[in-house]
Amino acid sequence: MKSYVEFRTDLFPPCSENTDEWEGAVWGRSLAIYLNEKLKQLGIPSAGICAEDWGYIVNFGAPFDSNIWIGCGKYEEYKDGYLLIIEPKKAIIKRWFKPNIDLTQQLEQLSDALKQILEAEPLIHDIKWWTAEEFEK
């Protein structure tokens, strides 16, 4: 499953919240806000964003599983690059002494929605999807 997507755009410059809180090291807040709203418009149960030390997370509510989230951050390969990471990277969550959780349908729905959002915006370009294995090489 392709769970990493890189792209380039000037749509999401750093904002005062980024530079004050993280000394300019973390971008992604405006991207996370944008995705949170666009996903809601497509009927995906996005449930707000939160900051991490590396970027921002878009969270999801029911009926999506609580293990699903999107990481949004700067992609250092390019001056105008961004990277999204869909978690979990594998659709089957293995659990001890309980049935495994199959998130295939929800992750595919989320991937399709992200693809639709990114491709619909003319100022987003050079979109490339990766599997975790491809990205980590």
Backbone as CSV, one residue per row, in Angstrom:
resi,resn,N_x,N_y,N_z,CA_x,CA_y,CA_z,C_x,C_y,C_z
1,MET,0.844,-1.183,0.000,0.000,0.000,0.000,0.891,1.248,0.000
2,LYS,0.523,2.225,-0.809,1.280,3.479,-0.896,0.789,4.422,0.196
3,SER,1.642,4.633,1.173,1.244,5.415,2.345,2.025,6.717,2.506
4,TYR,2.941,6.997,1.590,3.688,8.256,1.581,3.347,8.992,0.296
5,VAL,3.136,10.299,0.404,2.936,11.098,-0.807,3.719,12.402,-0.643
6,GLU,4.566,12.652,-1.619,5.308,13.913,-1.654,4.700,14.782,-2.736
7,PHE,4.805,16.087,-2.552,4.341,17.021,-3.579,5.002,18.365,-3.334
8,ARG,4.836,19.228,-4.317,5.417,20.567,-4.222,4.325,21.608,-4.420
9,THR,4.442,22.698,-3.668,3.486,23.794,-3.773,3.982,24.979,-2.950
10,ASP,3.486,26.155,-3.294,3.721,27.353,-2.492,2.466,27.733,-1.706
11,LEU,1.475,26.844,-1.688,0.209,27.134,-1.019,0.297,27.193,0.505
12,PHE,1.261,26.536,1.098,1.285,26.375,2.548,2.571,26.915,3.163
13,PRO,2.768,28.233,3.107,3.990,28.806,3.703,3.951,28.673,5.224
14,PRO,5.109,28.820,5.875,5.091,28.759,7.340,4.268,29.916,7.893
15,CYS,3.618,29.665,8.992,2.814,30.717,9.614,3.402,31.036,10.982
16,SER,2.905,32.064,11.615,3.479,32.497,12.879,3.436,31.390,13.928
17,GLU,2.409,30.542,13.879,2.333,29.444,14.844,3.513,28.498,14.677
18,ASN,3.948,28.284,13.425,5.086,27.396,13.200,6.367,28.003,13.740
19,THR,6.680,29.209,13.324,7.986,29.783,13.651,8.125,30.126,15.125
20,ASP,7.081,30.590,15.787,7.171,30.913,17.208,7.339,29.657,18.052
21,GLU,6.539,28.640,17.768,6.528,27.463,18.609,7.719,26.549,18.347
22,TRP,8.114,26.439,17.085,9.137,25.455,16.726,10.388,26.084,16.126
23,GLU,10.551,27.381,16.276,11.719,28.094,15.761,11.950,27.831,14.274
24,GLY,10.877,27.724,13.531,10.985,27.566,12.085,11.336,26.170,11.615
25,ALA,11.475,25.207,12.508,11.918,23.870,12.113,10.786,22.990,11.601
26,VAL,9.545,23.318,11.915,8.425,22.452,11.568,7.388,23.230,10.772
27,TRP,7.030,22.684,9.624,5.954,23.249,8.821,4.839,22.224,8.772
28,GLY,3.703,22.629,8.293,2.627,21.680,8.069,1.300,22.075,8.668
29,ARG,1.282,23.115,9.498,0.023,23.495,10.139,-1.027,23.914,9.114
30,SER,-0.671,24.803,8.202,-1.654,25.263,7.218,-2.070,24.119,6.286
31,LEU,-1.154,23.212,5.981,-1.489,22.032,5.176,-2.458,21.134,5.938
32,ALA,-2.205,20.888,7.210,-3.087,20.035,8.013,-4.488,20.636,8.123
33,ILE,-4.577,21.951,8.328,-5.883,22.620,8.392,-6.615,22.466,7.064
34,TYR,-5.898,22.678,5.968,-6.462,22.541,4.621,-7.003,21.129,4.404
35,LEU,-6.201,20.124,4.713,-6.632,18.732,4.509,-7.796,18.368,5.411
36,ASN,-7.765,18.819,6.653,-8.859,18.540,7.575,-10.190,19.014,6.990
37,GLU,-10.209,20.221,6.449,-11.442,20.766,5.865,-11.833,20.054,4.568
38,LYS,-10.870,19.828,3.687,-11.159,19.170,2.405,-11.650,17.738,2.613
39,LEU,-11.058,17.031,3.551,-11.499,15.662,3.827,-12.926,15.637,4.350
40,LYS,-13.257,16.573,5.233,-14.635,16.677,5.730,-15.610,16.891,4.578
41,GLN,-15.235,17.767,3.634,-16.093,18.049,2.483,-16.346,16.795,1.647
42,LEU,-15.405,15.861,1.667,-15.550,14.609,0.916,-16.194,13.501,1.752
43,GLY,-16.625,13.825,2.956,-17.298,12.844,3.799,-16.370,11.956,4.605
44,ILE,-15.089,12.297,4.670,-14.133,11.553,5.478,-14.168,12.155,6.886
45,PRO,-14.254,11.323,7.923,-14.458,11.854,9.283,-13.198,12.437,9.930
46,SER,-12.637,13.473,9.319,-11.477,14.122,9.929,-11.932,14.828,11.204
47,ALA,-11.053,14.821,12.200,-11.467,15.290,13.523,-10.467,16.259,14.132
48,GLY,-9.914,17.149,13.309,-9.010,18.157,13.833,-7.551,17.779,13.681
49,ILE,-6.703,18.732,14.082,-5.260,18.549,13.925,-4.576,18.705,15.273
50,CYS,-3.356,18.208,15.362,-2.532,18.452,16.543,-1.069,18.528,16.115
51,ALA,-0.289,19.249,16.886,1.124,19.467,16.585,1.972,18.332,17.144
52,GLU,3.025,18.028,16.418,4.072,17.110,16.857,5.386,17.852,16.712
53,ASP,6.487,17.266,17.152,7.764,17.962,17.029,8.323,17.921,15.614
54,TRP,7.733,17.138,14.722,8.194,17.006,13.338,7.201,17.567,12.326
55,GLY,5.995,17.925,12.760,4.959,18.400,11.839,3.613,18.401,12.531
56,TYR,2.568,18.137,11.763,1.203,18.131,12.288,0.496,16.848,11.897
57,ILE,-0.503,16.491,12.686,-1.294,15.281,12.451,-2.735,15.686,12.186
58,VAL,-3.350,15.027,11.195,-4.789,15.106,10.990,-5.366,13.838,11.613
59,ASN,-6.260,14.008,12.567,-6.896,12.876,13.258,-8.234,12.545,12.611
60,PHE,-8.764,11.361,12.946,-10.031,10.915,12.387,-10.933,10.380,13.480
61,GLY,-12.232,10.544,13.261,-13.222,10.034,14.193,-13.957,8.847,13.612
62,ALA,-14.910,8.344,14.365,-15.719,7.203,13.937,-16.472,7.578,12.659
63,PRO,-16.618,6.657,11.751,-16.372,5.227,11.889,-14.934,4.794,11.581
64,PHE,-14.031,5.728,11.324,-12.638,5.339,11.083,-12.023,4.813,12.378
65,ASP,-11.110,3.888,12.232,-10.413,3.317,13.367,-9.496,4.376,13.999
66,SER,-9.333,4.320,15.303,-8.526,5.312,16.016,-7.028,5.212,15.700
67,ASN,-6.601,4.140,15.056,-5.193,3.985,14.673,-4.830,4.772,13.406
68,ILE,-5.815,5.320,12.716,-5.573,6.002,11.444,-5.346,7.491,11.675
69,TRP,-4.302,8.023,11.043,-4.009,9.454,11.053,-3.109,9.774,9.871
70,ILE,-2.993,11.070,9.566,-2.105,11.533,8.491,-1.084,12.483,9.109
71,GLY,0.185,12.227,8.841,1.249,13.134,9.234,1.512,14.123,8.106
72,CYS,1.634,15.399,8.431,1.876,16.461,7.453,3.154,17.192,7.837
73,GLY,4.075,17.288,6.912,5.304,17.991,7.223,6.040,18.462,5.998
74,LYS,7.097,19.184,6.224,7.969,19.699,5.171,8.787,18.549,4.618
75,TYR,8.966,18.524,3.297,9.819,17.529,2.650,11.083,18.250,2.223
76,GLU,12.149,17.987,2.937,13.384,18.753,2.805,14.092,18.601,1.460
77,GLU,13.655,17.665,0.636,14.273,17.482,-0.681,14.086,18.717,-1.559
78,TYR,13.012,19.479,-1.297,12.675,20.639,-2.121,12.336,21.823,-1.226
79,LYS,12.647,23.007,-1.712,12.317,24.232,-0.979,10.809,24.349,-0.754
80,ASP,10.029,23.886,-1.726,8.573,23.965,-1.652,7.937,22.581,-1.500
81,GLY,8.673,21.635,-0.907,8.201,20.261,-0.801,7.462,19.963,0.490
82,TYR,6.474,19.071,0.377,5.698,18.599,1.520,5.587,17.091,1.443
83,LEU,5.391,16.470,2.593,5.246,15.026,2.670,4.061,14.700,3.569
84,LEU,3.219,13.791,3.079,2.122,13.253,3.876,2.425,11.784,4.145
85,ILE,2.151,11.347,5.349,2.332,9.944,5.715,1.011,9.448,6.281
86,ILE,0.477,8.413,5.658,-0.748,7.797,6.149,-0.356,6.691,7.121
87,GLU,-0.894,6.751,8.304,-0.646,5.720,9.317,-1.947,5.008,9.635
88,PRO,-1.915,3.709,9.830,-0.759,2.839,9.770,-0.366,2.552,8.320
89,LYS,0.881,2.185,8.144,1.401,1.923,6.801,0.935,0.578,6.249
90,LYS,0.555,-0.320,7.116,0.045,-1.631,6.702,-1.418,-1.733,7.108
91,ALA,-2.213,-2.326,6.235,-3.658,-2.357,6.434,-4.115,-3.322,7.522
92,ILE,-3.299,-4.303,7.855,-3.674,-5.271,8.884,-2.885,-4.975,10.156
93,ILE,-3.619,-4.727,11.231,-2.982,-4.525,12.526,-3.088,-5.842,13.280
94,LYS,-1.951,-6.416,13.569,-1.908,-7.697,14.284,-1.948,-7.436,15.779
95,ARG,-2.799,-8.204,16.463,-2.949,-8.025,17.908,-2.799,-9.378,18.606
96,TRP,-2.265,-9.333,19.790,-2.097,-10.541,20.595,-3.426,-10.904,21.259
97,PHE,-3.804,-12.146,21.142,-4.964,-12.705,21.834,-6.292,-12.041,21.475
98,LYS,-6.297,-11.269,20.402,-7.526,-10.649,19.906,-7.513,-10.766,18.397
99,PRO,-8.666,-10.634,17.753,-8.674,-10.687,16.286,-7.883,-9.514,15.685
100,ASN,-7.226,-9.781,14.567,-6.527,-8.716,13.843,-7.535,-7.694,13.343
101,ILE,-7.070,-6.474,13.113,-7.926,-5.409,12.589,-7.544,-5.174,11.134
102,ASP,-8.518,-5.268,10.244,-8.283,-5.031,8.817,-8.785,-3.625,8.462
103,LEU,-7.837,-2.735,8.160,-8.166,-1.342,7.847,-8.114,-1.055,6.347
104,THR,-8.071,-2.092,5.530,-7.905,-1.929,4.083,-8.911,-0.948,3.500
105,GLN,-10.177,-1.150,3.768,-11.222,-0.308,3.174,-11.077,1.158,3.610
106,GLN,-10.839,1.399,4.879,-10.716,2.766,5.368,-9.469,3.449,4.806
107,LEU,-8.343,2.730,4.753,-7.112,3.313,4.218,-7.220,3.589,2.725
108,GLU,-7.887,2.717,1.994,-8.103,2.968,0.565,-9.008,4.176,0.360
109,GLN,-10.042,4.298,1.167,-10.941,5.450,1.084,-10.170,6.744,1.359
110,LEU,-9.306,6.720,2.348,-8.503,7.887,2.701,-7.504,8.216,1.590
111,SER,-6.821,7.216,1.071,-5.871,7.427,-0.031,-6.559,8.019,-1.254
112,ASP,-7.720,7.471,-1.598,-8.468,7.986,-2.749,-8.863,9.442,-2.541
113,ALA,-9.295,9.780,-1.331,-9.685,11.161,-1.037,-8.483,12.097,-1.127
114,LEU,-7.340,11.684,-0.586,-6.132,12.516,-0.673,-5.717,12.721,-2.120
115,LYS,-5.766,11.668,-2.899,-5.423,11.773,-4.324,-6.337,12.786,-5.010
116,GLN,-7.622,12.697,-4.734,-8.599,13.613,-5.329,-8.313,15.061,-4.915
117,ILE,-8.019,15.290,-3.642,-7.748,16.640,-3.135,-6.492,17.212,-3.781
118,LEU,-5.424,16.445,-3.797,-4.149,16.937,-4.327,-4.222,17.195,-5.827
119,GLU,-4.838,16.276,-6.563,-4.906,16.431,-8.015,-5.866,17.538,-8.450
120,ALA,-6.825,17.894,-7.603,-7.793,18.938,-7.953,-7.218,20.344,-7.797
121,GLU,-6.142,20.480,-7.051,-5.559,21.803,-6.799,-4.454,22.083,-7.814
122,PRO,-4.671,23.051,-8.719,-3.676,23.320,-9.761,-2.330,23.824,-9.247
123,LEU,-2.270,24.359,-8.035,-1.010,24.856,-7.490,-0.191,23.768,-6.788
124,ILE,-0.736,22.557,-6.737,0.006,21.411,-6.208,0.505,20.616,-7.396
125,HIS,1.802,20.322,-7.402,2.389,19.624,-8.562,3.455,18.635,-8.099
126,ASP,3.963,17.875,-9.053,5.000,16.862,-8.799,4.588,15.904,-7.674
127,ILE,3.380,15.394,-7.776,2.840,14.466,-6.776,3.434,13.078,-7.031
128,LYS,3.966,12.480,-5.992,4.537,11.142,-6.121,4.162,10.318,-4.894
129,TRP,3.587,9.138,-5.144,3.188,8.221,-4.080,4.257,7.151,-3.909
130,TRP,4.487,6.732,-2.674,5.483,5.726,-2.336,4.907,4.713,-1.350
131,THR,5.390,3.496,-1.424,5.169,2.554,-0.329,6.205,2.897,0.743
132,ALA,6.032,2.383,1.939,7.011,2.624,3.010,8.377,2.076,2.605
133,GLU,8.379,0.917,1.975,9.633,0.285,1.564,10.355,1.139,0.510
134,GLU,9.609,1.654,-0.459,10.212,2.504,-1.500,10.764,3.786,-0.901
135,PHE,10.027,4.396,-0.010,10.435,5.673,0.560,11.678,5.525,1.435
136,GLU,11.763,4.449,2.170,12.869,4.269,3.111,14.173,3.862,2.439
137,LYS,14.141,3.546,1.139,15.383,3.196,0.421,16.177,4.410,0.062
